[in-house]
Amino acid sequence: ETGVTQSPTHLIKTRGQQVTLRCSSQSGHNTVSWYQQALGQGPQFIFQYYREEENGRGNFPPRFSGLQFPNYSSELNVNALELDDSALYLCASSPFFANTEAFFGQGTRLTVV
Amino acid sequence: QQQVKQSPQSLIVQKGGISIINCAYENTAFDYFPWYQQFPGKGPALLIAIRPDVSEKKEGRFTISFNKSAKQFSLHIMDSQPGDSATYFCAASAYNKLSFGAGTTVTVRA
C-alpha cells in the first residue's frame, strides 16, 4: 500500500459528458501528478500540481484540467468525453525538491461509451 | 513520441531463471530512472531506482545496470518466481515528471 488513494475505482460515462476523478496524496507529499494509461501501454503524463498551481503539462488538450487543494489532495476533470479517453487514470504523489520516488494509487478505470 | 524505448515487449522465463529487460533514452535532462511493476487492475508499484552517477544497484533479486554514455539501462530479475509474473515499466524522470517505456510482460513458468 502506497498511501495514495483514488476514487472512484471504476466508472462508465457517455461520450460528451464530464467526469471528475479524485486523489488523496501520501502523507508528507506536496506534489501530485496525473497519468493516463491506455490498455497495453505505459502511463502518459497529463499534468502535475504543486502548492495548488499547475507545474507542467503533457500533450493533453485543455479539456483535461485539474485542481490541488490545501491538503494536497487533487482532482482531475475531463470535459466533453471522447471514446479515446477510456483508460486507467493514475495519480502519483511525491516530494517536490528532488527527482525521487513517485508513489501511485490503484487508479480509476474510466470507460466512455 | 516515445522518450523511453523498452524491449522486449514480452518474455517467458522458467522458474529460477533470469529475466532481462532493456531500456534506452535520448533526453540528457533525465536524472532519475525508476522501474515499476504492475499487476492487472492495479497501479504501478515502485520496484527499484537508480541515478546516473551509479552504474549498478541491487536490491534483493532485482538489479539495475546503467550505462550513461550509451543512454541505456536494464533490469535483471534473478531467480525468477511465478509471483514475478507482471508487466514491468522502465521510466525516466526530469523535473519530477516521469516518461515511461511501453512495458514488458514477464511470464514465469513453474
Interface residues (C-beta under 8 A of the other chain):
Chain A: T2 V4 Q6 T31 S33 Y35 G40 Q41 G42 P43 Q44 F45 Q48 G56 G58 L88 L90 A92 S94 F96 A98 N99 T100 E101 A102 F103 F104 G105 Q106 G107 R109
Chain B: Q6 D31 Y32 P34 Y36 G41 K42 G43 P44 A45 L46 A49 F89 A91 S93 A94 Y95 N96 K97 L98 S99 F100 G101 A102 G103
